[in-house]
Every structure is written in C-alpha cells, then in structure tokens.
Amino acid sequence: MEDLTQRKILSALSHGAIFFSSTIISIGIPIAILLISEDVVVKENAKEALNFYVTFYMYIIISMLLFIIIIGLPLLIVLLIVSLIMPIIAIAKVLSQPNVPYRYPLIFHLF
C-alpha cells in the first residue's frame, strides 16, 4: 500500500510541478523524480510531465515570436513611416505659418 501512495504522490508531484514556479522548478522536479524513483509508472509520468512542460514552453516562445512578428513588425514599420512623415508636415506648416507653433497630433505633451 505504501508503494501505491508513493506512486500517487510522486506522479501528482511530477504533473503539478508547473504550479510551483515558472521554468526551473517545474522542469527540475520531474527530472529529479525521474532520476530518483525506481517505479516504472512514476518514471513514465515524470517523462510525460517533462514532455508537456518543454512543449508548453516551446509554444509560449513560438507565440511570443509570432506576436512580435505579426503585431510588432508592422507596428515598427508604421512608427518608422510616421517618424519620417510627421516632421516633414511640421516643417511645411512652420514654413507656411511662422507665427503659429506646430503641435504634433497623438503625442503626450509632457513639457
């Protein structure tokens, strides 16, 4: 009966390790259980948990890269274009109306 209880605890600990911390502990616990335990079922659970965690972190990295590429890159391109066009408009306005200060739209006026 003691082996069954230990199997349950170690298997649950392998799968629940992700709730303890983000990366080091959540991956370290199944590795430690895999190395320490001699129970075949516990080792399989630790391997499965480890596979899940590694896959999960790969998906997070891929989604972050996709987010940066899909949203970040177009936003960067738009910002570069705006940073070129807005000063040209400001120069044209200042040259045509020298007595009126030009204010850029959609910026924070801190000073």
QUILIN-V965749 format. One record per residue. N is the residue number from 1. RES is the residue in one letter. SS is DSSP state (H for helix, E for strand, C for the rest). OMEGA is omega in degrees with one decimal (999 if undefined). NEAR is the number of other ideal C-beta (glycine too) atoms within 8 Angstrom. Layout:
BEGIN
n->N res->RES ss->SS omega->OMEGA near->NEAR
n->N res->RES ss->SS omega->OMEGA near->NEAR
END
This chain:
BEGIN
n->1 res->M ss->C omega->-179.2 near->4
n->2 res->E ss->H omega->178.8 near->5
n->3 res->D ss->H omega->178.9 near->7
n->4 res->L ss->H omega->177.8 near->7
n->5 res->T ss->H omega->178.6 near->8
n->6 res->Q ss->H omega->178.0 near->10
n->7 res->R ss->H omega->179.6 near->11
n->8 res->K ss->H omega->-177.3 near->8
n->9 res->I ss->H omega->-177.5 near->8
n->10 res->L ss->H omega->177.8 near->14
n->11 res->S ss->H omega->178.3 near->12
n->12 res->A ss->H omega->178.6 near->8
n->13 res->L ss->H omega->177.3 near->10
n->14 res->S ss->H omega->-177.4 near->16
n->15 res->H ss->H omega->-178.2 near->11
n->16 res->G ss->H omega->-177.2 near->8
n->17 res->A ss->H omega->-178.9 near->15
n->18 res->I ss->H omega->179.9 near->9
n->19 res->F ss->H omega->-178.4 near->5
n->20 res->F ss->C omega->-176.8 near->8
n->21 res->S ss->C omega->-176.2 near->6
n->22 res->S ss->C omega->-172.9 near->5
n->23 res->T ss->C omega->-170.5 near->7
n->24 res->I ss->H omega->-177.8 near->7
n->25 res->I ss->H omega->-177.2 near->10
n->26 res->S ss->H omega->175.5 near->14
n->27 res->I ss->H omega->-177.6 near->12
n->28 res->G ss->H omega->-178.9 near->9
n->29 res->I ss->H omega->177.5 near->12
n->30 res->P ss->H omega->177.2 near->15
n->31 res->I ss->H omega->178.8 near->10
n->32 res->A ss->H omega->178.6 near->8
n->33 res->I ss->H omega->178.3 near->14
n->34 res->L ss->H omega->-178.7 near->11
n->35 res->L ss->H omega->-174.3 near->6
n->36 res->I ss->H omega->-172.8 near->5
n->37 res->S ss->C omega->175.1 near->10
n->38 res->E ss->C omega->-179.2 near->2
n->39 res->D ss->C omega->-177.5 near->10
n->40 res->V ss->H omega->-178.7 near->5
n->41 res->V ss->H omega->179.0 near->8
n->42 res->V ss->H omega->178.4 near->14
n->43 res->K ss->H omega->178.2 near->11
n->44 res->E ss->H omega->177.0 near->8
n->45 res->N ss->H omega->178.2 near->12
n->46 res->A ss->H omega->177.6 near->16
n->47 res->K ss->H omega->-179.6 near->10
n->48 res->E ss->H omega->178.0 near->10
n->49 res->A ss->H omega->178.5 near->13
n->50 res->L ss->H omega->176.8 near->13
n->51 res->N ss->H omega->178.9 near->8
n->52 res->F ss->H omega->-177.6 near->9
n->53 res->Y ss->H omega->179.4 near->13
n->54 res->V ss->H omega->178.0 near->9
n->55 res->T ss->H omega->179.4 near->8
n->56 res->F ss->H omega->179.8 near->9
n->57 res->Y ss->H omega->174.7 near->9
n->58 res->M ss->H omega->177.7 near->8
n->59 res->Y ss->H omega->177.8 near->8
n->60 res->I ss->H omega->179.9 near->8
n->61 res->I ss->H omega->179.2 near->8
n->62 res->I ss->H omega->-179.7 near->8
n->63 res->S ss->H omega->177.0 near->8
n->64 res->M ss->H omega->177.9 near->8
n->65 res->L ss->H omega->177.7 near->8
n->66 res->L ss->H omega->177.7 near->8
n->67 res->F ss->H omega->-179.7 near->9
n->68 res->I ss->H omega->-177.7 near->9
n->69 res->I ss->H omega->-174.3 near->8
n->70 res->I ss->H omega->-177.0 near->8
n->71 res->I ss->H omega->-175.2 near->8
n->72 res->G ss->H omega->-178.2 near->9
n->73 res->L ss->H omega->176.2 near->9
n->74 res->P ss->H omega->177.4 near->8
n->75 res->L ss->H omega->177.4 near->8
n->76 res->L ss->H omega->178.6 near->8
n->77 res->I ss->H omega->178.2 near->8
n->78 res->V ss->H omega->179.5 near->8
n->79 res->L ss->H omega->177.0 near->8
n->80 res->L ss->H omega->178.6 near->8
n->81 res->I ss->H omega->179.2 near->8
n->82 res->V ss->H omega->-179.4 near->8
n->83 res->S ss->H omega->174.4 near->8
n->84 res->L ss->H omega->-175.1 near->8
n->85 res->I ss->H omega->-175.1 near->8
n->86 res->M ss->H omega->176.1 near->9
n->87 res->P ss->H omega->177.9 near->8
n->88 res->I ss->H omega->176.8 near->8
n->89 res->I ss->H omega->179.4 near->8
n->90 res->A ss->H omega->178.4 near->10
n->91 res->I ss->H omega->179.6 near->8
n->92 res->A ss->H omega->179.4 near->8
n->93 res->K ss->H omega->-179.3 near->10
n->94 res->V ss->H omega->178.9 near->9
n->95 res->L ss->H omega->-179.2 near->6
n->96 res->S ss->H omega->179.0 near->6
n->97 res->Q ss->C omega->-174.0 near->6
n->98 res->P ss->C omega->-178.3 near->6
n->99 res->N ss->C omega->-177.6 near->3
n->100 res->V ss->C omega->177.5 near->6
n->101 res->P ss->C omega->-179.3 near->3
n->102 res->Y ss->C omega->177.1 near->7
n->103 res->R ss->C omega->177.2 near->5
n->104 res->Y ss->C omega->176.7 near->7
n->105 res->P ss->C omega->173.4 near->4
n->106 res->L ss->C omega->174.5 near->3
n->107 res->I ss->C omega->175.8 near->5
n->108 res->F ss->C omega->179.8 near->3
n->109 res->H ss->C omega->-177.1 near->5
n->110 res->L ss->C omega->-176.7 near->3
n->111 res->F ss->C omega->999 near->2
END
